[in-house]
Amino acid sequence: MNTLLRDLRYAVRMLAKRPAFTVVAVLALALGIGANTAIFSVVNAVLLRPMPYENPDQLIMLWETNPRLQLGFDEVSVAPANYVDWKNQNSVFEQLAAFWPSTYNITDAGQPERLEGVEVSSDLFSLLGVQAARGRTFSKGEDELGNHRVVVVSHGLWQRRFASDPELINRTIKLNGEEFTVVGVMPEGFQFPRRTELPAQYRFFPPQPELWTPLAFTPARIQNRGTHNIAVMGRLKSGVTIDQARAEMSSIASHLAEQYPRTNRGFDVLLTPLHDQAVGRVKPALLILFSAVGLVLMIACANVANLLLARAATRKKEVAIRTALGAGRRRLVRQFLTESVLLAFVSGILGLLLALWGIDILLALAPENLPRLHEVSLDIYVLGFTLLVSLVVGVAFGLAPAYQASKPDLTEALKEGARGSAVSIVRNRTRSLLVVAEIALSLVLLVGAGLLIKSFIKLQQVDPGFNPERVFTIDIALPDATYPEADRQLAFFDQALDKIAALPGVESAAISTSIPFSGSENSTSFSVEGSPPADQIPQADYAMIGPGFFNTMGIPFVRGRDFTERDNREAPQVVIVSKSLAEQFFPGADAIGKRLNISLSSEGPRPSEIVGIVGDVKYSALNAEQIPALYLPHKQFPGGFVYVVVRSASDPSSLAASVRGEVWTIDKNLPVSSLQTMEQLIATSVASQRFNMLLLVIFAAVALVLAAVGIYGVMSYSVTQRTHEIGIRMALGAQAVDVLALVVRQGMGLAFAGVGVGLCAAFVLTRFMQSLLFGVAATDAATFILISLLLTAVAIMASYFPARRATRVDPLVALRYE
C-alpha cells in the first residue's frame, strides 16, 4: 500500500511538472470518455434496462399476421372476436388483455381540452403488475357496457388539470359529453406502452396517455372478425417459453381459420416480447452510434499513447538512472502505468461532467420516436461503465509507453546530450503504427458520416406528392354524446369550413380523416369488380375527404373530377384513386368509370365508381414504399373526427387563434388541437435520420481533428529528433524544398497507409449501416473516394506545418544540436 501511495505521489508530481502535456492528454481522453458515457446512458436506458413492469420478460405483444395481405408490414391489429377466442382457448398465458387508443374532450374543470388516452381491458393493469397511487385501477366487470363509465388519470394530469386535488377520487368529470367517475390516479413516473414502443405503423397511439377508460365491447363488436382494431398483450405462464406459446397460438389461429374461412383465412398469430417490440426498430442505429463513439475513444487513446511515447523519450535518462540504482523492469512498468491510470481517472471525472452536458444535448436532439427516452439518466450502471472505461483506457494507452520506457539503453541514455540523438521514423514504428490506426479509424467514421449525409440529402429530395408550403392542420373530434347523428356532424363541419374559409389570409380549407405524416393513415382491402379472386389481397391507404382537399393540399389531379357537395349518402358511391393504383390494376386502360369493391366494415365490400385519379402521396414516411391510395367522400362515410386542412396566404401560425375562435363560435365546449404545419410534420418524419446523421457527423469531425493532431504531433516530434540530420543535409546543399518534401513525404506515407487500411475496414463495416441508408449503397464509391481525398488533404496540412518549421533550421545551430 505504501508503495502504491509513493507511486501515486510521484505520478502527481510528474504530471504537474508538465501541465501542457497533462491538459492536452486529459482533454482528449475526457472528450472520448464523455461521449462514450453519454451514448451508453442512452443504450443502457433503451436496450439494457428492463421494462418498468413486474417480471417484464414474461410480457408479450400478440398481433395477427397474414402474408396474403399486401401491407408492407407484418403486425396487424387484432379482431375483437379473435381476441376473445385466444383468451378462452389458450393454455400458455396467465392473462391476455386488450387496449386501443382514444381521444377525450374534457369540458369541465377549466377550458375545454383534448386529451389522449387509452381504452383498456379491466385486467390490463394487473397484467402489467402496477397499482394506482391513489384510489384503484379497474375492477373485473368494469369493461362491460353499462359499468364502463369510470376513468383512471395519470399523475401528470392530476397535477396539471386538477391541481393535485386529494378529493378527486370518486368525483365525476365530463369526457366526450358523458360523465365518468374517477377511480384512481396512477403513480408518478408510470409509463404505459407508448407509440414509440409499438410497431411503426401504430404511430397514432399517444406518446404518453393521460387517462384510461375501460374497453367495453358492444355485442356487434365482440363478434366482429373482419375489423382489426385492438392491440393485445399477454403474460406468459411461469416455465412456458415463447416458442411453446407461438406453437399453441398458431394452432388456435389455424382452427379459427377453419371455422371462419371468410374472415380468418391465412391469418396467424405473431408473438413479440414487449422489450423487443419497444427497441427493435432503434437497436441497429444505437449500436452503430455506440460503436462509432467507441472508435472516437480509440483514436483519443492512440493520441495520448503517442504523447506518452514522446514524453517517455525525454525521460530516458531518468529511467536509466533509476535502473542503474536497482529499479527492476516490473517496478518501472508499474510506475508508468500508475501515471497513465491516474491520467485516465482524472479524464474520467471530467468526462463524466461532459457526459452530463452531452446527455442534455442528446435529449434535445433525439427524435420523439426514440423509445424510453424519458428513462435516460446517469444511474449507477452508467457510473460503473465510466469507471471501467477509465480503468481500461488507462491501462490500454499506458502499456506501450511503459513497455518501451522500461528497457533503456543505459550506455546511450547516460551520455551527455543523449536527448538530442537522432531517431528515425523506422525506429519510432510504434508511434507510426498508432497514427496509421488513427487515420484508418477516422476514415471509417468519416465514410459512415458521409453515407448518412448523402442518404439524408436524398431523403429530403423525395417528392411527398403535395405542396406543404403554408399548409397547416388542426384536428376536431366531435363527441358522440353531443353529435350522435351523422347529419349533425356533417352540418357542424360544413359550418366550420365556411367560417374558416372566410377568414382573411385563408386561401382554401378542406377536411380529411387522414393526412400525411401524422400517423393517421388507415388501410383497407379492395378488389376490382369482375376480377377473379387472387391469392394476394390488395391493400390501399384510404381517407374520407371533403371537396377541395386536393387543391388545398396541392395534390395534382391526373384526370377525372373532384368530389362535390352532391356526392352524399343519397348518391351512388364514388372513389378517387391514386396514380399508382390506377397503373397497377388498370394497366393500359383508363380507370375512370371502373368500379372497386372496397371493404370498410364488417358488412363486406361495397362497390364504388372511380371518378378521378390523383398523384401519389407519401403518407407514412418519405422513405416508405409507395402504397396505393383511395379517397372517399366524407359525406358518404361521415364521422365525428376530421383534420381541417388550411392553405394560408402568409404565416400559418398567425391564423391559429382565429381558426380556433371560429370553431368556438359554433361550439364553445369543443377543444381544438394545436396547429401543425405540413412542413413540421415532414421534418418530424425524418427526425430519426437527422439524429443519426448529426451524431455520426459530430463523432467523425472529432475523429478527424484527433487524427490531424496525431499526424502533426508525430511529424513535429520527428522534426525535433532529426534536427541534427536536417542541419547536415542543409549544410551539404539541400534546399528548403528538399527538406519540405522529405518531411511531407514521411507524413504522407503514414496517411496513405492509414487510408488504405481504413478503406478496407470501411468496405466491410459500413455494410452494417445499410438499414440506416436511403438511396445510397453502403459501398458508395463516390463517398469512399471523396472521404479518402479529404483525409489525405488533412494529412498533407498536418504534415506541412512541421515540415515548414524544418526548412527554417539554421545549419550551424543544428550541427551543434547534440
N, C-alpha and C positions, 0 to 999 in steps of 0.2 A: 504493500500500500504506500509506504514511504517512497519507494522507487517511482511509482506512478505519479505521486504528487510532485516529486522532483522533475519528472519528465514534463508534467503539465506546466510547472512554473517556468521551465526552460523554454517550452514551446510558446508560452505567452510572451516572454522576453524577445524571442526571435521574430515573432510576428509583429510585435510592437516596434522592433528595430527597423523594419521595412514597411512603413504604413502604406506607401503607394501600392506595393505588391499585394498587401493584405486587403486593401479596399477593393482593388480590381478583382481579385480572386473571390472575395465574399460576394460582391455584386453579381458576378457571372453565375456563381452557384446558387445564390438566393433567387435569381430570376428563374433558373431551371427548376429548383425545388418548389418555389411558389406556384409556378404554372402547373407542375405535376400535382401539387396538393389541391389546387382549385379544381382541376379536371377530375381528380379522384373523388372529391366531395360529391360531384355530380354522378360519377359512376357508382359510388357507394350508395347514394340515395335511390338512384333509378334501378340499378341492376343487382346490387348485392343485398340491400336491406330487405328483410321480409315484409310482406304486405301487412298493414296495421290491423289485422284481424286475428281472431282466435284460430290457431292451427292453420295458417294460411296455405300450407302445402296441400291441404285437402280440398281447397276451393277450386271448382272447375266451372268454366263457362261452356254452355251447351248451345250449339247452333244447328239449324238444319242446313243441308247442302245438297245440291242436285247438279251433276255435270250436264244435264240436258238444258239447264238454263244458261243462256249466254250473257252472264252478268259481268264478267271480268273480275269477280272475286268469289271466294268460297263460302263465306259466312252469310247465311240467310236467316232473317228473323224467324221466330217460331210461331206456328199457327196455334192459337189457344187450345183447340181440341186435341192437337197432338201433345201439347204440354200436359194436359190432364191425363192422357193415356200414359205418357212417360212416368208421371208421378205415381200412378196406380200400379203399373206393371213392372217397374224396375226393382232390383234387389241389391243394387250396388251403392246407392246413395242414401245417406241418413235423411237428407232433406233435399227437395227441389223447390226453388222459389222463382217467381217471375217479376219483372219490372219493366217499365216503359216511361219515357219522359213525358212531361205535360207542362203546360203553362197555366198560370193562375193570375187573374186580375183581382187584386185585393183592394177593396174600396172603403175600408174603414181604418181608423187609427191613423189618419193623415191623408196626404194627397194620393190619388189613385196610382197604383204602381203595378207593373208587370213583373211577376216572379217566375223563376224557373224551378221546377220541381220534378218529382218522380212519383208515379203510381207504383206501389209495391205490394206483393203478397204479404199477408199478415205475418208470415213466419220468416220474412227475409232478414230482419234484424237479428233474430235468434240464430239464423243460419250463419251470419257474419260473426256472431258472438259479441255483440255490442248492446249496451243498455243506455237508456236515457239518463241524462244528468239530473233532470227534474221530471217528475211525472213518470210516464211509462211509454213504451212503444206499443205497437198494435197487438190486440188480443185475438185469439182464434175466433173466427166468425165475423170479424170486422171488415173482411174483404168480400162480404156478401151484400148484395143490393138491399138497401134499407138500413143497414148497420154501418155504412161506409162514410158517414159524414163526420169523420174525425181526422185530425191532422197532427203531425209531429213537425216541429220547426227546428231549424238549425240554431246553434248558439249565436252565430253572427246575426241572423235575422232577429232573434230575440233581443239582442243588444241594440241593433240599429233601428228597427221598426217599433219595438215595444219598450225601449228604454230599460231593458233588464227587469221588467215588471215581475216580481216574485209571485203575483197573483194571477199570472196569465193562464196557468193550468186550469182546465175546466171552463175557461171563458170561450165564448163563440166569436168567430171572426167571419167576415163575408168574403168568400172566394168564388169568383165567376158568378156572382149574384146569388149564391146559396150560402147558408150558414153551416160552418164546420166548428166542431168543438176541439180546442187544443188539448191534447192529452199528454204531450211530452216535449221536452227541449233536449236536443242531443248534446253530448259533451263538446266542450271547446276543442277544436282540432280534429273532430271526427271527419273522416273523408269517405264519402260514398264513391264507388267506382265512377270515374269521370269519363267524358268522351275521349280524352287522351289515352285512356286505358282500355278502350274498346276498338274494334276494327275501324279502319279509316272511313268506311262508308257510313259510320254512325256518328258523324260529326255534329248532327243535330242534337245530340244529348247535351245537357247543360254542362258547362265547365265545372261548376260546383252547385249542386242543388241547394235550395234554401228551405224547402219544405217537402214533406212526403205525405201522400194520402193513400188509402187502400186501393188496390187494383181490383175493382169489382166488375166481374164479367156479367153482361146481360145474357139471358138464355140463348139469344141468337149468336152472340159472340163465342160463348163457351162451346158451341157446336161447330164453329167455323174452322174448316181446314184449308180453305182456299186463300185466306188473307193471313199473311205472316207479319205480325205486328207486336211481338213481345220478345224480350231477352230473358234467358233462363240461366240461373246459376245453381250449382249443386255442391253439396259437401259429401265427399266420398266416405263410406264407412271405413272404420279402422281395419287395416290389413288388406283392403282392396286396392289393387293397382289401377292406374289409368288405362292400361291395356285391357284389363278384365272389364272395366267399365265400357270401353269402346266396343268390345265384342258383344256385350249384352245389349247396349243401346242400338247397335246396328241390327241385331236380331229383332228388337222391338220395332224398329223402323221398317224392316222387311215385312213383318206381319201386318203392320198398318197399311203398307203399300198393297198387300194382297186384299185387305178388307176394303180399302178406299182407293181403287186404282185411278179414279178420275182426278183426285187432288193430290195423292201421295206417290204416284208413280215416279220412280227414280230418286226419291228423297232418302237421304241417310242422315246420321247424326254426327256432327263434328264436335269433338271434345278438346278443349284447350285449357291448360292450367291458368288460373287467373293471373299469376305473375307473368307467364309468357305472353298472355294476351295484352298485358299492360305495357311491356317493354320490348316485345318482339320487333316492332317496326323501327325503333330507335337504337337497338343494340348494335347493329353494324356500324352506324355513324359514330356512336360513343366510343366503341373500341378502336376505331380508326383514329379519332381525335386523341384518345389516351395513348395510343402508340406514337402518334406524331409528337406529343409533348414529351414522351419518353426519349425520342430522338433528340429533341432540343436539350434535354438534360445530359445526354451522352456527349453532345457537342460541347456543352459547357464544361463537362468533366475533362474532355480532351484538351480544351484551352487551359484549364487550371493545371492539368498534368504537365503541359508544355511550360507553363510558368514555373512550376516546381522543378522541372528538369533544368531550366535555365538558372534558377536560384541555386540548385544543387551544385552546378558547375562552379559557381562563385564561392562555394563552401568546401571545395576540395581540400584546401589547406587545413581548415578547421577539422574536417573528418580525419585527415592524415595524422594530425597531432593527437586526436583522441584515440586513434588506432594504435599509434606508437606508444601511448600511455597505457595500453592494455584493454581498450574497449573492444569487445568482440562484435562480430557482424550482426548477431541477433540483437545485441544492445543498440547498435546504430539503426537497424531497421525499425526497432520499436520506437526510438526517438522520432524518426522521420514520420512514422505512421501516427504517432501521437499528435504531431503538428498538423498533419492533414486531416485527422479526425476532428481535432479542435476547430480547424478552419471550417470543416463541413458542418459542425454543430452550430457554430455562430451563424453560418449561412442558413441553416435550417430554421433558426429562430427568426431571422429577417425574412426568410421565405414564407414562414407562417403568417407574418404580418402582411406580406404582399398577397398571400392567398386570401386573406380576409377582404382585401380590396378587390382582388380578382373575382371572388365569388359574387360580389355585388355587381361587377361588370357582366359576368356570365348571366346572372339573373335578369339584368336589364336587356341583354341581347337575346336571351333564349326565347324561342317561339312559344306561343301559348300551348301548342300541341305536344310539348315535351312532357311526358308523364312524370308524376311525382315530383314536380319541380319545387313544390312547397316544402318538401322534406329535405332539401339541400341545406347542409349546415356543417360546421366544424365540430363533429362529435368525437368521442373517444377513439373510434376506429380511424378517423382521418388524422387525428393527432399521432396515433400509433404508426400510421403509414408514413407521416412526415419524419418521425424519429427513425424509423427503419431505413427510409431513403437516405437520410443524412448519414447514418452509420455506414451503409453500403457504399455511398458515394465517397465518403472519406477514405475508406479502405481502397476503393477502386482506383481513384486518381492518385492515391499516395503510394501504391505498390511499385510502379515503375521507377519513380524518382528515388524511393527508398532503396530499392534493389541496386540501382546504378550508383547511388552515392555511397553505399556501404562497401564497395570494393575499389578503394582508391589505389592509384599507383604512388606509393609513398615517396619513391625517389623523385618522380616528376613533380608531385604535389608540393614537396618541401623545398623545391628550388625557388630562389628569389624571382619574382615576376612570373611565376607559373600561370597566373591568371590570364596572362596575355598570350598563351600558347595558341597557335592556330588549330582550329578544329574544323575539319571539312564537313560538308553536308553528308558524306557517306558515314562518317563516324557518329553523326547525330541521327542515325537511322530511326531510333525510337521516336524522336520529335517529328521527323518527316512522315513517319507512318501515322502518327496522330493527326497531322494536318491532312493527309490523304483521306483518313477516315472522316474528319470533319467535313471536307468538301463533298465526299460521297453521300454522307447523311444529309447534308444541306440540299444536295441535288434531288434526293428522294422527296424531301419535304417541298421543295420548290416545284417539282413536277406535279406533285399531288395538288398543290395550291393552284398551279396553272390550269390543270384539268378542271378543277371546280370552278374557277373563274370563267373559263370558256364555256362550261356547261351552264352556268348561271346566265351568261350573256345570251346563249341560245334559247334558254327557257324564257327569258324576258322578251325575246323576239317572236315568240309564238303568238299568233293572232287569236285572241279569245273568241272571235266571232261577233263581237259587238263593240260599240264605241263607248268606253267608260267615262270619257271626259264630261264633267259637270252633271253626272247622273248620281242621284242618291236614292236611298230607300228607307222606309220605315215599315214596321210590321204592326198589324192590328189584329187582335183576336177578340171576336165578339162572343161573350158568354152565352151558353145555351139557355140559361135561365131567363136572360133578358131578351134574347133574339132566338126563340125556338124554331120559328118558321123560316124557310128559305126566302120567302117574299120579303120579310123584314130585313134579312141580311142583305139581299140584293138592293133594296131601297136605301139602306144605310150607305153602302159602298158607292152607289150612283150619286147620292147627295154629297158625300165626302169628296169624290173625284171632281164634281162640278165646282165645289168651293176651292179646292186646291188648285185646279187648273186656272181659276180666275185670279189667283194671287199675282201681283206684279213680280216679274222676274221668272215666272214659270212658263216654259215653252210648251211642255206637254206632260201628261200624267196618265198612268195606267195601273192595272192591278195584275198580280200573278200569285199563284200559290207556291212558286219556287223561283229563285233567282240564282244566277251563277255564283259559285264560290262561297255560298252561305251554309252549305251542308244541308240544304233543304230539299235536294233533289230526291225524287221518288222514281221507281221503275215499275214497269208492268209488262206482262206478256201480251203478245198480239199475233195475229196471223192475217195473211192476205186472203180475202174472200175468194173461195173457189179453188184455193191451192190445196194439194194433198197434205195430209198430216206428215210432219217431219220429226225425226228423232231429236233434233235440237229445237228448243222452244225459243224463238227470238224475243229479245227484251229491248225495251226502249225507256229512256227517261221521259217523264211526262209532266206537264204543268197545265193548270186551268188558268187561262188568261182572259183579260178584257180587251176590247177594241183599242187599238193604238199602242199596244205593248211593244210590237216590233219597231215602230217608229221611235218610241221613247228610248228604247234600249239601243237603237242604232243597229239592229239586226237586218241585214239586207234581204229583200224579197227576191226570189229567183223567178217565180211566176205564180199566177193564181191571184187570189184575193185575200184580204184580211177579214177577220170576224167583224160583224156589225151587231147593232142592237137587236136585229131580227133573229139572230142565232140564239134563241131562247129555248125553254123547255117544250114549247109547243111546236117548234120547228124540227125538221129532220136533223139527226146528229151529224156533225161535221168535224173535221180534223185538219190541221195543218201539220205537215211533216217536214223534217229536216232534209237537206240535200243528200246526205249520206244514206238515209233510209230510202229515199226515192231511187237512188242509183243502185243500191244493193238489192232491193226487192222488185224493182221495175226496170231492169236493165234494157236499154234500147227502146223503151216505151215511155209515154207521158203518164205520170202518176195521177194527174188531175182527173177527177171523176171516178177513180178506182175506190174500192171500199176495203177497209180494215176492220177485222173483228178484234175489239180491244177489251181486255179483262180488267175491270176496275173494281169489281166487288164479287162477293160470293155468288151473285146471281148468274155469273158466267159472262162470256164475251158478248159485246153489243156492237153491231155494225155502225161504222161512221164513214161518210164520204170524204175523200181528200179534196179540199178546195184550194189549197195553197202549198207552196214549197218555199222554205226559207233557208238561209245559210246555216251551216253547222256552228254550234256554240259549245265552248268548253265549259261544262257545268261544274265538275268536281275539282279539277286541277289542270293547270296548263300542260303538265307532262303526262296526263292521263290519255288513254286511247279514246279515240272519237266514238262516242256511243250515239246511236240513232235517237232522235227525239220526236215526241208527239206533243202537239199543243191543242188543247180542247177549250171550247168556250166556257168561261166561268158561269155564264148564265144557264148553260145546260147541265153543269155539275157544280151547283152553288155550295158554298161552305162558309164557315164563320172566320176562317183565318186566311189573310192575304198579306202580301207585301205590296205596298204602294210605291211605285217607281216614278220618280220625278226627274225630268231633264230641265235644268235651270239655265238662265241666260248668264249667270255670274257665279260667284262663290256659293256652293250649295249650303254651307254652314249658316249663311245669313238667313236662310229660309226655314230653318228648323223650328224656331219658336212660332213663326206664322203658321206653318203646317199643323203643328200641334194645337194651336189655338183654334184653327178652323174645325178640327176634329172635335174639340171640346164644345164648340157651339152646338154640335149635334147631340153629343152625349158627354156630359161633364164627368161621369164616373168611369170613362173608358181610358185606361192607360195607353199611352203612345210610346213605343220604344225609342231608344236613342237613334239619331240619324246615322247612317253609314253610307259612305260614298262607295261606288263600284271600284274606284281606284284603291281605296283602303282594303276592300275585300280581296282584290287581286294581290296586293302587297302581302296580306296575311297568308294567302295561299302558298306563297313561296318563302315564307319566313324560315322554315327548316333549312332549305337550301342556302338561304342567305347566311344563317347562323353557322352552318358547317363551313361555308366558304370563308367567312370573316375570321373564324378561329384558325383555320389552317393557313390562311394568308398571314395572320399575325405570327404564328409559330414559324412559318417559313422565313418571314422577314427577320425575326430574331436569329434564326439559324444562319441566315446569310451574313448578318452583321458579325456573329461569332466566328464564322468561317473566315471572313475578311480579316478580323482581328488576329485569328490564328496564323494566317499566312503572313500578315505584317509582322507579327511577333517573331516567327521563325526566321524570316528574311532579315529583320533588324538585328536579331541575335547573331545570325550568320555573318552579317557585315561587320559587326563588332569583333567577332572572333577572327575574321580574316583581314583585319586592318593591316597587319604586317605584310600579308601576301599581296594585298592590293597596292600597298606602297611600293613593293618591289616591282610589280607589273608596271606601275606608272613611271617608276624610275628608269625602267628598261624601254620606255617609249610607248606604252599603252595609252590610247586616247580615252577621253571620258566616255565616248560612245561605246568603246570596247568594254569598259568596266560596267557600264549600264546594261549592256547586252548580257554580260556574264551573270550578273545578279538576277536580272529578269528571267533569264533562261532557266535558272535554278528554280525560281518560283513557279514558272510555267510548267516545269517538269512535274512538280507536285500537283499543280492544278489539273494537268491532263490525266495524271494517274488517278486523281480523285474523281474527275468527271467520268473516266472510263469505268471505274468500279461502280460509281453511282448510277450510271445508265443501266448497267446490268441488274443492279438491285432494284431500280425503279421499274424496269421492264417486268420484273417478277411481282413486286409488291403492289404496284398500282392496280393489278388485276382484282385485288380485293376491294377496290373502290368502285367497281362497275355499277353496283346497285345505287350509288350516290350520283351517278352521272346521267346527263340527258343530252342526247345528240352528239356525244363525244365518245370515242373509243378509249379504253384505259391505256392503250399504247399509241395514242395520237402522235404521229411523227412530228408535226409542226410544233407541238408543245415541247416535246423532248429536245428538238433542235434549238428552239428559242431559249429554253432554260439553260441548256449547255452553253450557248453563246453568252448569256447573261452572266453565268457563274464564271466563265473564262474571263470576261471583261473585268469583273470584280477582282479576280485573282491578279490580272495584269496591273490594276490600280494599286492593289495591296502590295505588290512586289516593286512597283515603280518608285514609291517614295523612299524606301530603304536604299534602292539602287541609286537614286539621285544623290542621296547623302553620301554614298560610297564614292561618287565621282568628285566630291569636294575634299577628299582626303589629301592632306599635304604629304607628299612622299617623304620629306625629311622627318616630319613628325612620326609618320607611320613606321619608318625604318628604326626609330628609337622606341617603338611601342612595347617591345619586350625588354 
